[in-house]
Amino acid sequence: MKIAVINTGSDDAQPNEAQAFLPKLLEGLTDKGNEVHLMIKNAPGENVFGQIEESNPLLHISLLRLDGLVEKNAPAAANWLNELNPDIYLIWNSDDLGWAVLPLLNPQTATLAVGHADSEIFYRPTRYYRPFLTRVIGTTPEVCVGIVINCVIDKERVEWISQDAAETGGEENTQPIIETYENCFEKAIADAHAAPREIIKNFPPMKTKRPASQSWFDKLKAKIMN
């Protein structure tokens, strides 16, 4: 399986446990023989991704240049991804470019996004680009419900994959999570092949202005308390 993972968003958009789990996920996927291409903004240098790449021939790191308008950068980024031709395109944490390529990707590339928090930072792009997402992963039950309610995505396309066990134990706790991701990827590939998406070259990128908004869960709690 060839997997492209984008991780170019701000650290504020994902909790610390999501940042800590990504290297474990990449190592676990490559240990199982999957080829992984990680897209980041900054040179890996001495950081954990660079260390994994040095010792693992199946992990490849690509640096994205994010200067300029997303409207101009998205076609070039999508062309690069389509030439790479991954089975999976996974949005782990991304700026606007990572989402804007979705309408331009090969229709049989399975596309997934991970929601790390019950927040509009994640819900808004997911809602906007939902026709181009094969499956969506939530790391908590609240996020999964939020994806269904807030993003108007069928529950059959939403998968709950908790990362809590990886924080409290070693490889024996992490391995089942890696396997769950692999199973999710395999189902997404089957979905993408069974019902290929339409490429829409003139689909307008989402406006970058993100108004502050309560999550669906906070709104519900506020109603109950009042």
C-alpha positions in Angstrom: 0.0 0.0 0.0 1.3 3.5 -0.9 0.2 6.2 1.6 0.6 9.9 1.3 0.2 11.8 4.6 0.1 15.6 4.9 1.0 17.3 8.2 1.4 21.0 7.5 -1.1 22.6 9.8 -0.4 24.6 12.9 0.3 22.7 16.2 -2.7 24.5 17.6 -5.0 22.5 15.3 -4.0 19.2 16.9 -3.5 18.2 20.5 -0.1 17.1 21.8 -1.1 13.4 21.8 -1.8 13.6 18.0 1.6 15.1 17.4 3.2 12.4 19.5 1.3 9.6 17.8 2.1 10.4 14.2 5.7 9.2 14.3 4.4 5.9 15.9 1.8 5.6 13.1 4.4 6.1 10.4 6.8 3.6 11.9 4.1 1.1 12.4 2.8 1.4 8.8 6.3 1.1 7.3 7.2 -1.8 9.5 4.3 -3.6 7.9 5.7 -3.0 4.4 3.7 0.0 3.4 5.4 2.8 1.5 4.7 6.2 3.2 5.3 9.7 1.8 5.0 12.4 4.5 4.5 16.0 3.4 5.6 18.7 5.9 6.5 22.4 5.8 10.0 22.4 7.3 13.1 20.4 6.7 13.2 17.3 8.9 16.8 18.0 10.2 17.3 16.3 13.5 13.6 15.9 14.4 11.9 12.6 14.8 10.7 12.4 11.2 14.2 12.8 9.9 15.5 10.1 12.2 12.8 7.7 11.1 13.5 8.4 7.4 17.3 7.8 7.9 16.6 4.3 9.3 13.6 3.4 7.2 13.8 3.1 3.4 10.0 3.0 3.1 9.5 6.5 4.6 10.0 9.4 2.3 9.7 13.1 3.4 8.7 15.8 1.0 8.8 19.5 1.8 5.9 21.7 0.6 6.5 25.3 -0.4 3.4 27.1 0.9 4.1 30.7 -0.3 1.6 32.3 -2.6 -2.1 31.8 -3.2 -3.6 28.4 -2.6 -5.5 28.7 -5.9 -2.1 28.7 -7.7 -0.4 26.1 -5.5 -3.2 23.5 -5.4 -3.0 22.4 -9.0 0.8 21.9 -8.8 0.5 20.0 -5.5 -2.3 17.8 -6.9 -0.3 17.0 -10.0 2.6 15.9 -7.9 0.3 13.7 -5.8 -1.3 12.2 -8.9 2.1 11.4 -10.3 3.0 9.8 -7.0 -0.3 7.9 -7.4 -0.9 6.8 -3.7 -3.6 4.4 -2.7 -4.3 6.6 0.3 -4.2 10.4 0.8 -4.4 11.1 4.5 -4.9 14.6 6.0 -3.5 14.3 9.5 -3.2 18.1 10.1 -3.1 20.5 7.2 -3.3 24.1 6.1 -5.6 25.1 3.3 -3.5 23.6 0.5 -3.8 20.1 1.9 -7.6 20.3 1.6 -7.7 22.3 -1.6 -6.0 19.5 -3.6 -8.9 17.1 -2.8 -11.1 18.0 -5.8 -8.1 17.5 -8.2 -6.9 14.1 -7.0 -7.1 10.9 -9.0 -10.7 9.7 -8.4 -9.5 6.2 -7.3 -7.2 7.6 -4.6 -8.9 7.0 -1.3 -9.0 10.3 0.7 -9.2 10.5 4.4 -9.0 13.1 7.1 -8.5 12.7 10.9 -10.4 14.8 13.4 -8.3 15.2 16.5 -10.6 17.5 18.4 -14.3 18.5 18.6 -13.6 21.9 16.9 -14.6 24.0 13.9 -10.9 24.1 12.9 -11.5 20.6 11.7 -15.2 20.5 11.0 -15.2 23.5 8.7 -12.9 22.2 6.0 -14.3 18.7 6.4 -17.8 20.0 5.8 -16.7 22.1 2.8 -14.8 19.3 1.1 -17.0 16.4 2.1 -17.9 15.3 -1.5 -14.2 14.6 -2.0 -13.5 12.6 1.2 -13.8 8.8 1.1 -13.8 8.3 4.8 -13.3 10.4 8.0 -11.7 9.3 11.2 -12.6 10.7 14.6 -10.3 10.1 17.6 -13.1 10.4 20.2 -16.9 9.5 20.2 -17.7 13.2 20.4 -15.7 14.0 17.3 -17.3 11.1 15.4 -20.8 12.4 16.3 -19.7 15.9 15.4 -18.5 14.7 12.0 -22.0 13.2 11.3 -24.0 16.2 12.7 -21.8 19.1 11.9 -20.2 18.0 8.7 -23.3 16.2 7.3 -21.4 13.0 6.6 -23.0 9.5 6.6 -22.1 7.6 9.7 -21.1 4.6 7.5 -18.2 6.8 6.3 -17.0 7.7 9.8 -14.6 5.5 11.8 -13.6 5.9 15.4 -9.9 5.2 16.1 -8.9 6.1 19.6 -5.2 6.8 20.2 -5.5 6.8 24.0 -3.9 3.4 24.5 -0.8 4.5 22.6 -0.1 7.1 25.3 -0.2 4.7 28.2 1.8 1.7 26.9 4.4 0.4 24.6 4.3 -1.4 21.3 1.7 -3.9 22.5 -0.8 -1.0 22.9 0.2 0.8 19.7 0.1 -2.2 17.4 -3.7 -2.7 17.4 -4.2 1.0 16.6 -1.9 0.6 13.6 -3.8 -2.4 12.4 -7.1 -0.5 12.8 -5.7 2.3 10.6 -4.6 -0.3 8.0 -8.1 -1.9 8.0 -9.7 1.6 7.6 -7.4 2.3 4.7 -8.3 -1.0 3.0 -12.0 -0.2 3.3 -11.4 3.3 2.0 -9.5 1.9 -1.0 -12.4 -0.5 -1.8 -14.9 2.4 -1.5 -12.9 4.7 -3.8 -12.6 2.0 -6.4 -16.3 1.1 -6.2 -17.4 4.7 -6.5 -14.7 7.0 -8.0 -15.1 10.7 -7.2 -15.5 13.3 -9.8 -12.6 15.7 -10.5 -13.7 19.3 -10.4 -10.9 21.5 -11.6 -12.7 24.8 -10.9 -13.9 23.9 -7.4 -13.2 27.1 -5.4 -10.9 26.7 -2.4 -12.4 27.3 1.0 -12.0 30.9 2.2 -9.3 31.1 4.8 -11.2 33.3 7.3 -12.3 31.0 10.1 -14.8 32.6 12.5 -14.7 31.5 16.1 -17.5 29.0 16.8 -18.5 26.6 19.5 -18.3 22.9 18.8 -21.6 21.0 18.5 -20.9 19.4 21.9 -20.4 22.8 23.7 -23.6 24.1 22.1 -25.5 21.1 23.3 -24.1 21.4 26.8 -25.0 25.1 26.9 -28.6 24.3 26.0 -28.8 21.7 28.7 -27.4 24.0 31.3 -29.7 26.9 30.5 
